[in-house]
């Protein structure tokens, strides 16, 4: 079995480390479609439930965006001592990037909510008269 030298191990370790750091560099957006072929069959209760789920998903996306920005700040601070750490910075949440994946998904959920709330208004079941009325 051939012997490997220390520089070879260091180079291999550095490449593996950079590969693992580069894997932390963000994700692709997966926006929700605004319209579904099943929308016309939704009941008022199903619409309310989906809107509630979408609001919760938007809240989680905002938390994910905040965490990604905090993570970038930590990585940038640590990169002063370990410069290859710059490869782990998530460029999609930086200020000069057009839109972060979380923003794209949040906008898509908002468009979906507007669409299904419009359908609910056509069926006169939005807003729920038991919860809200114009007279109150």
C-alpha positions, 0 to 999 in steps of 0.5 A: 500500500503506497504511503501518503504524505502529510501535504496530500492529507492536508490538501484532501482535508482542505478540499473536503472542508471546502466542499462541506462549507459550500454545501451550506450556501443556500437553497433554491426557491420552491414557490407555491402555484397561485392557482390549482385545478381543485380550487373551484371544489374547495369549501369555505372551511377548506379555504380558511384552513389553507389561508391559516396554513399559508400564514403559518408558512409565511411566518416560518419563512420569515424566521428562516430568512432571519436565521440565514442572515444571522448565520451569514453574520456569524460565518463572516465573523469567523472568516476573518480567522478562517478565510475559506469560510467565505465559501459558506456564505449564503449569497441569496440572502445578501442585500445585493441579491434580487430576491431570497428564496424565502421572499419568493416563496412568501410572495407566492403564498401571498398571491395564493391567499389572494386568489383563494380569498377572492374565490371565497368572496364570490361564494359569500363565505369570506370573511366568516360572519361568525368571526367578523361583520362590517357592523362591528 
